[in-house]
């Protein structure tokens, strides 16, 4: 096992053991502050005569195009800045002692992973449903989803929890691990910055449709490969857990591209197929209905137990990915050592 691979493995174990302790500083908090502080100057830049003049030859609304152009600064500053800052910190620490840099790298990567937090959130909702505490379960779900939850029954609470855990297997676990294996802590931090940008400004609403366009597209590109690898890992996890591995893969083939996101449909449809349930459907956001494509066949009615199974799929598929990725890294290292 080479040192880079050992660092990623340690980071994964750190997250599984302690998650994100509130007492420790977290890079995402700093990223969020930078994103918020950048919004006003970026909007001011988009409204400037110079930027309006630059985009005028391309036709359409100058204001909208100027916002898109100004929005390019978000990923340049956040993603590029996170990578450079992470690299600089590790370089300076390595001058003091290599093992100090190794430890810092493991901690940095662990902050980009949220397997324990995701699993704990899902299991909290599961336990509340099993105890018959619907109001508390609705509130717990509202902490991790954007949809209205105050009128949901057990089936709909379960659907919300299963969809959220499934989708975030990519964003919160596989993608940061994927980039950590490729480029260590700096690239994992860069991915987390891209994902944080998408979660804050990557909306297709009136406020961020244009300013957040580049951030949303950047996140889509960053998650494209990890999302598809996640679907395979979920199918493998389903086989290990005695669930429907074939159903996971067939459901991905039939339904994944029906999801409005180019990536989220892959883990969600894989989980739906593995469990033999149907995800998607009617949601409400601040009272406004949004009907999303259904994924999977409703072989079973959604019940609290499906949350527990989804959390198990999340953990097992993550472990499978770490093992397979480690093997791939070793194979590549050996290949280059013989050339």
ChimeraX attribute file (.defattr): number of C-alpha atoms within 10 A of each C-alpha:
attribute: neighborCount
match mode: 1-to-1
recipient: residues
	/A:1	10
	/A:2	10
	/A:3	9
	/A:4	20
	/A:5	20
	/A:6	15
	/A:7	24
	/A:8	26
	/A:9	21
	/A:10	18
	/A:11	26
	/A:12	27
	/A:13	16
	/A:14	19
	/A:15	23
	/A:16	18
	/A:17	11
	/A:18	11
	/A:19	19
	/A:20	20
	/A:21	10
	/A:22	7
	/A:23	6
	/A:24	7
	/A:25	11
	/A:26	14
	/A:27	15
	/A:28	17
	/A:29	11
	/A:30	11
	/A:31	20
	/A:32	17
	/A:33	10
	/A:34	14
	/A:35	20
	/A:36	12
	/A:37	10
	/A:38	16
	/A:39	17
	/A:40	11
	/A:41	11
	/A:42	20
	/A:43	16
	/A:44	11
	/A:45	18
	/A:46	23
	/A:47	17
	/A:48	13
	/A:49	10
	/A:50	11
	/A:51	18
	/A:52	20
	/A:53	11
	/A:54	13
	/A:55	19
	/A:56	14
	/A:57	9
	/A:58	9
	/A:59	8
	/A:60	10
	/A:61	11
	/A:62	19
	/A:63	18
	/A:64	17
	/A:65	21
	/A:66	26
	/A:67	25
	/A:68	21
	/A:69	21
	/A:70	23
	/A:71	25
	/A:72	17
	/A:73	16
	/A:74	24
	/A:75	23
	/A:76	14
	/A:77	15
	/A:78	25
	/A:79	25
	/A:80	18
	/A:81	17
	/A:82	25
	/A:83	22
	/A:84	16
	/A:85	14
	/A:86	20
	/A:87	18
	/A:88	13
	/A:89	14
	/A:90	21
	/A:91	14
	/A:92	13
	/A:93	18
	/A:94	15
	/A:95	10
	/A:96	10
	/A:97	11
	/A:98	14
	/A:99	11
	/A:100	14
	/A:101	18
	/A:102	19
	/A:103	15
	/A:104	20
	/A:105	26
	/A:106	24
	/A:107	19
	/A:108	23
	/A:109	28
	/A:110	31
	/A:111	25
	/A:112	30
	/A:113	27
	/A:114	22
	/A:115	27
	/A:116	22
	/A:117	16
	/A:118	22
	/A:119	20
	/A:120	14
	/A:121	19
	/A:122	24
	/A:123	20
	/A:124	16
	/A:125	25
	/A:126	25
	/A:127	16
	/A:128	17
	/A:129	23
	/A:130	14
	/A:131	10
	/A:132	12
	/A:133	13
	/A:134	19
	/A:135	16
	/A:136	15
	/A:137	26
	/A:138	24
	/A:139	15
	/A:140	20
	/A:141	24
	/A:142	17
	/A:143	11
	/A:144	15
	/A:145	13
	/A:146	13
	/A:147	18
	/A:148	18
	/A:149	23
	/A:150	15
	/A:151	10
	/A:152	17
	/A:153	15
	/A:154	19
	/A:155	15
	/A:156	20
	/A:157	28
	/A:158	27
	/A:159	23
	/A:160	26
	/A:161	29
	/A:162	25
	/A:163	23
	/A:164	20
	/A:165	25
	/A:166	29
	/A:167	22
	/A:168	21
	/A:169	30
	/A:170	28
	/A:171	25
	/A:172	21
	/A:173	26
	/A:174	28
	/A:175	27
	/A:176	31
	/A:177	31
	/A:178	23
	/A:179	21
	/A:180	29
	/A:181	23
	/A:182	15
	/A:183	15
	/A:184	24
	/A:185	33
	/A:186	26
	/A:187	25
	/A:188	29
	/A:189	33
	/A:190	26
	/A:191	29
	/A:192	29
	/A:193	30
	/A:194	28
	/A:195	26
	/A:196	22
	/A:197	26
	/A:198	21
	/A:199	15
	/A:200	15
	/A:201	24
	/A:202	24
	/A:203	17
	/A:204	13
	/A:205	10
	/A:206	8
	/A:207	11
	/A:208	18
	/A:209	17
	/A:210	24
	/A:211	29
	/A:212	28
	/A:213	21
	/A:214	24
	/A:215	31
	/A:216	25
	/A:217	13
	/A:218	20
	/A:219	23
	/A:220	19
	/A:221	12
	/A:222	19
	/A:223	23
	/A:224	16
	/A:225	15
	/A:226	24
	/A:227	26
	/A:228	20
	/A:229	18
	/A:230	27
	/A:231	26
	/A:232	22
	/A:233	25
	/A:234	33
	/A:235	27
	/A:236	23
	/A:237	26
	/A:238	27
	/A:239	16
	/A:240	14
	/A:241	15
	/A:242	9
	/A:243	20
	/A:244	22
	/A:245	24
	/A:246	16
	/A:247	22
	/A:248	29
	/A:249	22
	/A:250	18
	/A:251	23
	/A:252	27
	/A:253	13
	/A:254	12
	/A:255	20
	/A:256	27
	/A:257	17
	/A:258	17
	/A:259	18
	/A:260	11
	/A:261	11
	/A:262	15
	/A:263	24
	/A:264	26
	/A:265	26
	/A:266	33
	/A:267	31
	/A:268	34
	/A:269	36
	/A:270	34
	/A:271	39
	/A:272	32
	/A:273	31
	/A:274	30
	/A:275	25
	/A:276	22
	/A:277	20
	/A:278	21
	/A:279	24
	/A:280	19
	/A:281	13
	/A:282	11
	/A:283	19
	/A:284	13
	/A:285	11
	/A:286	10
	/A:287	9
	/A:288	9
	/A:289	12
	/A:290	12
	/A:291	10
	/A:292	14
	/A:293	17
	/A:294	18
	/A:295	26
	/A:296	27
	/A:297	16
	/A:298	15
	/A:299	12
	/A:300	11
	/A:301	10
	/A:302	21
	/A:303	18
	/A:304	22
	/A:305	14
	/A:306	23
	/A:307	27
	/A:308	21
	/A:309	18
	/A:310	26
	/A:311	25
	/A:312	16
	/A:313	28
	/A:314	28
	/A:315	19
	/A:316	19
	/A:317	25
	/A:318	23
	/A:319	17
	/A:320	17
	/A:321	22
	/A:322	20
	/A:323	12
	/A:324	13
	/A:325	17
	/A:326	20
	/A:327	14
	/A:328	13
	/A:329	17
	/A:330	15
	/A:331	12
	/A:332	11
	/A:333	12
	/A:334	11
	/A:335	10
	/A:336	9
	/A:337	8
	/A:338	6
	/A:339	5
